[in-house]
Amino acid sequence: MSSPNHHTFNIEDVFSSNFPDYIPASPDYVPALPGKTYSSSSNNSFGLVPIASPTLSLFHKDPYVKVMHAYYAKESPIPPLVIVPPSPMLSPMFNPQEFFFPEELLPPKKRGHELSLDRIENIKDNIEGLRKGRVIIQQDVDNLETELQETRAQVAKLQRKQLGQNNKIALARFRIANLEQIIKEIQAHYQADKESLLDTIYELKIN
């Protein structure tokens, strides 16, 4: 068994001497020989239980355990940072963006100042344009209704004029027919008077 005052002092020797029922962590454990040192890596190769192991937590108040814990804490190297390379199993067609939701599916942002001023102005212009468009459409409808009413009035006026003209034409035709009849009667009377005059003249000649 090595001396407790030497830095090669092994905790297994302490436990084996102070605790008869102590079982080494490894069946291949070999007690440290005088003059022979073991590094932390060699101790681990023998399957020794680390100082911070829960197996030895019951003896954390033991002065020997405190000394060994301080020694190994000072001597144990800091493990280097391990950088895991990208997995070669990933397909070359792998696209990391496919694992993220597009912005269209994300919930809308709650902060109003994140909207750009140009977009806000564009929205205002669209709203004003819609309002103006509605006014223009209503004005067009009103104008069409006014023109339709004026057209209907003109048609009614023309119909009245046409009716008056038709009446005038009918009256003129009636007058023409009446005049024709009068002329015929005059001609008939003239012919009768002429024959009567000729007869009278003939009788006078005979007498």
Secondary structure in CASP SS format (residue, H / E / C, confidence):
PFRMAT SS
TARGET T0000
AUTHOR 0000-0000-0000
METHOD secondary structure of the structure
MODEL  1
M C 1.00
S C 1.00
S C 1.00
P C 1.00
N C 1.00
H C 1.00
H C 1.00
T C 1.00
F C 1.00
N C 1.00
I H 1.00
E H 1.00
D H 1.00
V H 1.00
F H 1.00
S H 1.00
S H 1.00
N H 1.00
F C 1.00
P C 1.00
D C 1.00
Y C 1.00
I C 1.00
P C 1.00
A C 1.00
S C 1.00
P C 1.00
D C 1.00
Y C 1.00
V C 1.00
P C 1.00
A C 1.00
L C 1.00
P C 1.00
G C 1.00
K C 1.00
T C 1.00
Y C 1.00
S C 1.00
S H 1.00
S H 1.00
S H 1.00
N H 1.00
N H 1.00
S H 1.00
F C 1.00
G C 1.00
L C 1.00
V C 1.00
P C 1.00
I C 1.00
A C 1.00
S C 1.00
P H 1.00
T H 1.00
L H 1.00
S H 1.00
L H 1.00
F H 1.00
H C 1.00
K C 1.00
D C 1.00
P H 1.00
Y H 1.00
V H 1.00
K H 1.00
V H 1.00
M H 1.00
H H 1.00
A H 1.00
Y H 1.00
Y H 1.00
A H 1.00
K H 1.00
E H 1.00
S C 1.00
P C 1.00
I C 1.00
P C 1.00
P C 1.00
L C 1.00
V C 1.00
I C 1.00
V C 1.00
P C 1.00
P C 1.00
S C 1.00
P C 1.00
M C 1.00
L C 1.00
S C 1.00
P C 1.00
M C 1.00
F C 1.00
N C 1.00
P H 1.00
Q H 1.00
E H 1.00
F H 1.00
F C 1.00
F C 1.00
P C 1.00
E C 1.00
E C 1.00
L C 1.00
L C 1.00
P C 1.00
P C 1.00
K C 1.00
K C 1.00
R C 1.00
G H 1.00
H H 1.00
E H 1.00
L C 1.00
S C 1.00
L H 1.00
D H 1.00
R H 1.00
I H 1.00
E H 1.00
N H 1.00
I H 1.00
K H 1.00
D H 1.00
N H 1.00
I H 1.00
E H 1.00
G H 1.00
L H 1.00
R H 1.00
K H 1.00
G H 1.00
R H 1.00
V H 1.00
I H 1.00
I H 1.00
Q H 1.00
Q H 1.00
D H 1.00
V H 1.00
D H 1.00
N H 1.00
L H 1.00
E H 1.00
T H 1.00
E H 1.00
L H 1.00
Q H 1.00
E H 1.00
T H 1.00
R H 1.00
A H 1.00
Q H 1.00
V H 1.00
A H 1.00
K H 1.00
L H 1.00
Q H 1.00
R H 1.00
K H 1.00
Q H 1.00
L H 1.00
G H 1.00
Q H 1.00
N H 1.00
N H 1.00
K H 1.00
I H 1.00
A H 1.00
L H 1.00
A H 1.00
R H 1.00
F H 1.00
R H 1.00
I H 1.00
A H 1.00
N H 1.00
L H 1.00
E H 1.00
Q H 1.00
I H 1.00
I H 1.00
K H 1.00
E H 1.00
I H 1.00
Q H 1.00
A H 1.00
H H 1.00
Y H 1.00
Q H 1.00
A H 1.00
D H 1.00
K H 1.00
E H 1.00
S H 1.00
L H 1.00
L H 1.00
D H 1.00
T H 1.00
I H 1.00
Y H 1.00
E H 1.00
L H 1.00
K H 1.00
I H 1.00
N C 1.00
END
